[in-house]
Amino acid sequence: MSRAQAIKKSKGRSIKEELEKRGIIVQAKGKKTLKEEMPEAYKDVADVVDVVHGAGLALKVARMRPIGVIKG
């Protein structure tokens, strides 16, 4: 989804708390800048990696997970 859509859909949610519950450290300038980082705003990285690998553009070599978000 777009950043504008993410901001609208994040109303009433604590994105910082949601990310921290997933073990992701969060540092942001303000709530608005953090709203666009809601997990639903991103494509599933596994799907993206599979497509890139399948197209021969890159090889899978490691699985990573986010540990931090810095905004603003």
N, CA and C of each residue as an Amber inpcrd file, in Angstrom:
protein
   216
   0.8460000  -1.1870000   0.0000000   0.0000000   0.0000000   0.0000000
   0.8830000   1.2400000   0.0000000   0.3060000   2.3490000  -0.3790000
   1.0780000   3.5970000  -0.4210000   1.2890000   4.1320000   0.9940000
   2.1790000   5.0890000   1.1220000   2.4160000   5.7060000   2.4350000
   1.1640000   6.3990000   2.9480000   0.4320000   7.0750000   2.0520000
  -0.8060000   7.7620000   2.4490000  -1.8380000   6.7630000   2.9590000
  -1.9710000   5.6160000   2.2770000  -2.8960000   4.5850000   2.7170000
  -2.4780000   4.0210000   4.0790000  -1.1840000   3.8140000   4.2680000
  -0.6860000   3.2860000   5.5450000  -1.0210000   4.2330000   6.6870000
  -0.8400000   5.5330000   6.4520000  -1.1410000   6.5280000   7.4870000
  -2.6190000   6.4910000   7.8370000  -3.4950000   6.4020000   6.8280000
  -4.9370000   6.3400000   7.0830000  -5.3230000   5.0750000   7.8470000
  -4.7600000   3.9360000   7.4430000  -5.1280000   2.6580000   8.0540000
  -4.5290000   2.4660000   9.4440000  -3.5670000   3.2850000   9.8210000
  -2.9200000   3.1110000  11.1170000  -3.6330000   3.8500000  12.2480000
  -4.7060000   4.5440000  11.9340000  -5.4360000   5.2950000  12.9660000
  -5.8350000   4.3900000  14.1190000  -5.5650000   4.8620000  15.3240000
  -5.9440000   4.1240000  16.5270000  -4.9970000   2.9950000  16.8930000
  -3.9180000   2.8380000  16.1270000  -2.9590000   1.7760000  16.4050000
  -1.6650000   2.3550000  16.9250000  -0.9460000   1.5780000  17.7120000
   0.3850000   1.9710000  18.1550000   1.3960000   1.1430000  17.3790000
   1.8500000   1.7010000  16.2750000   2.7740000   0.9850000  15.3960000
   4.0770000   0.6730000  16.1340000   4.5350000   1.6160000  16.9540000
   5.7710000   1.3980000  17.7200000   5.6280000   0.1690000  18.6100000
   4.5210000   0.0760000  19.3330000   4.3010000  -1.0760000  20.2220000
   4.1940000  -2.3700000  19.4180000   3.5090000  -2.3250000  18.2730000
   3.3620000  -3.5180000  17.4400000   4.7260000  -4.0200000  16.9650000
   5.5770000  -3.1000000  16.5240000   6.9050000  -3.4880000  16.0510000
   7.7590000  -4.0010000  17.2040000   7.6810000  -3.3380000  18.3540000
   8.4790000  -3.7680000  19.5050000   8.0580000  -5.1550000  19.9930000
   6.7690000  -5.4810000  19.8890000   6.3020000  -6.8290000  20.2610000
   6.8890000  -7.8940000  19.3400000   7.2660000  -7.4890000  18.1250000
   7.9060000  -8.4050000  17.1770000   9.4170000  -8.4250000  17.3590000
   9.9180000  -7.6960000  18.3610000  11.3470000  -7.6700000  18.6300000
  12.1120000  -6.6610000  17.7940000  11.3920000  -5.6890000  17.2070000
  12.0300000  -4.6800000  16.3580000  12.1800000  -3.3810000  17.1540000
  13.4000000  -2.8970000  17.2720000  13.6850000  -1.6570000  17.9870000
  13.2610000  -0.4820000  17.1060000  12.5810000   0.4960000  17.7040000
  12.0260000   1.6060000  16.9310000  12.5290000   2.9460000  17.4590000
  12.9670000   3.8030000  16.5380000  13.3450000   5.1810000  16.8550000
  12.7750000   6.0490000  15.7430000  11.8550000   6.9530000  16.0840000
  11.2290000   7.7950000  15.0630000  11.0990000   9.2280000  15.5380000
  11.1160000  10.1490000  14.5740000  10.9750000  11.5660000  14.8710000
   9.5990000  11.8660000  15.4460000   8.5820000  11.1860000  14.9330000
   7.2250000  11.4090000  15.4090000   6.2980000  10.2840000  14.9980000
   5.0690000  10.3150000  15.4990000   4.0990000   9.2570000  15.2030000
   3.7550000   9.1820000  13.7260000   3.6320000  10.3320000  13.0680000
   3.2520000  10.3330000  11.6520000   4.3020000   9.6340000  10.8000000
   5.5670000   9.8910000  11.0640000   6.6140000   9.2530000  10.2620000
   6.6640000   7.7530000  10.5110000   6.2730000   7.3230000  11.6890000
   6.2980000   5.8980000  12.0060000   5.1060000   5.1560000  11.4160000
   3.9880000   5.8440000  11.2330000   2.7800000   5.1950000  10.7150000
   3.0080000   4.5410000   9.3650000   3.8500000   5.1380000   8.5350000
   4.0790000   4.5600000   7.2110000   4.9500000   3.3120000   7.2730000
   5.4370000   2.9620000   8.4440000   6.2480000   1.7540000   8.6140000
   5.4280000   0.5590000   9.0970000   4.0930000   0.7040000   9.1380000
   3.2750000  -0.4200000   9.6000000   3.5520000  -1.6370000   8.7280000
   3.6300000  -2.8160000   9.3310000   4.0150000  -4.0190000   8.5860000
   3.1810000  -4.2780000   7.3370000   1.9000000  -3.9720000   7.3560000
   1.0460000  -4.2270000   6.2010000   1.3850000  -3.3530000   4.9950000
   2.1910000  -2.3160000   5.1910000   2.5570000  -1.4110000   4.1030000
   3.6160000  -2.0260000   3.1830000   4.1770000  -3.1580000   3.5780000
   5.2610000  -3.7690000   2.8160000   4.8450000  -5.0770000   2.1750000
   5.4290000  -5.3730000   1.0240000   5.2430000  -6.6770000   0.3910000
   5.9310000  -7.7250000   1.2640000   5.4650000  -8.9570000   1.1820000
   6.1210000 -10.0570000   1.8930000   7.5000000 -10.2600000   1.2530000
   8.5370000 -10.0650000   2.0370000   9.9000000 -10.1260000   1.5040000
  10.2210000 -11.5060000   0.9470000   9.6450000 -12.5480000   1.5140000
   9.8940000 -13.8990000   1.0000000   9.3740000 -14.0260000  -0.4350000
   8.2120000 -13.4350000  -0.7000000   7.6620000 -13.4560000  -2.0600000
   8.5640000 -12.7030000  -3.0310000   9.0520000 -11.5470000  -2.6100000
   9.9310000 -10.7340000  -3.4630000  11.2230000 -11.4940000  -3.7570000
  11.8140000 -12.1010000  -2.7310000  13.0550000 -12.8610000  -2.9190000
  12.8310000 -14.0410000  -3.8590000  11.7100000 -14.7340000  -3.7020000
  11.4130000 -15.8680000  -4.5870000  11.3120000 -15.4330000  -6.0490000
  10.6700000 -14.3020000  -6.3010000  10.5260000 -13.8040000  -7.6690000
  11.8900000 -13.4170000  -8.2390000  12.6910000 -12.6970000  -7.4760000
  14.0190000 -12.2640000  -7.9320000  14.9060000 -13.4860000  -8.1950000
  14.8540000 -14.4580000  -7.2750000  15.6420000 -15.6880000  -7.4370000
  15.1740000 -16.4630000  -8.6720000  13.8510000 -16.6060000  -8.8040000
  13.2790000 -17.3290000  -9.9330000  13.5910000 -16.6940000 -11.2750000
  13.7170000 -15.3740000 -11.2960000  14.0260000 -14.6560000 -12.5360000
  15.5150000 -14.6940000 -12.8670000  16.3140000 -15.2500000 -11.9440000
  17.7490000 -15.3370000 -12.1880000  18.4970000 -14.0370000 -11.9520000
  17.8670000 -13.1030000 -11.2530000  18.5160000 -11.8130000 -10.9830000
  19.4420000 -11.8660000  -9.7760000  19.1860000 -12.8240000  -8.8770000
  20.0050000 -12.9480000  -7.6680000  19.8510000 -14.3610000  -7.1250000
  20.7360000 -14.7420000  -6.2320000  20.6720000 -16.0470000  -5.5850000
  20.3250000 -15.8740000  -4.1150000  19.5260000 -16.7840000  -3.5910000
  19.2300000 -16.7720000  -2.1540000  20.4680000 -17.2720000  -1.4230000
  20.9320000 -16.5080000  -0.4510000  22.1060000 -16.9370000   0.3130000
  21.8840000 -16.8740000   1.8190000  20.9060000 -16.0910000   2.2770000
  20.6820000 -15.9660000   3.7170000  19.2630000 -15.4880000   3.9710000
  18.7410000 -15.8140000   5.1360000  17.4340000 -15.3080000   5.5510000
  17.6970000 -14.2830000   6.6570000  17.1200000 -13.1160000   6.4840000
  17.3280000 -12.0440000   7.4610000  15.9890000 -11.6090000   8.0390000
  16.0400000 -10.9890000   9.2160000  14.8360000 -10.4200000   9.7980000
  15.1670000  -9.0390000  10.3280000  14.1820000  -8.1200000  10.2880000
  14.4630000  -6.7620000  10.7560000  14.7040000  -6.7250000  12.2510000
  15.6260000  -5.8670000  12.6540000  15.8740000  -5.7010000  14.0890000
  15.7060000  -4.2350000  14.5140000  15.5340000  -3.3490000  13.5430000
  15.3940000  -1.9480000  13.9210000  14.7950000  -1.1000000  12.8210000
  14.1530000   0.0040000  13.2430000  13.5830000   0.9920000  12.3240000
  14.0080000   2.3610000  12.8230000  14.6020000   3.1550000  11.9560000
  14.9640000   4.5310000  12.3000000  14.2770000   5.4200000  11.2730000
  13.4610000   6.3540000  11.7370000  12.6980000   7.2410000  10.8500000
  12.9240000   8.6930000  11.2450000  13.1570000   9.5280000  10.2710000
  13.1010000  10.9430000  10.4130000  14.1890000  11.7010000  10.9720000
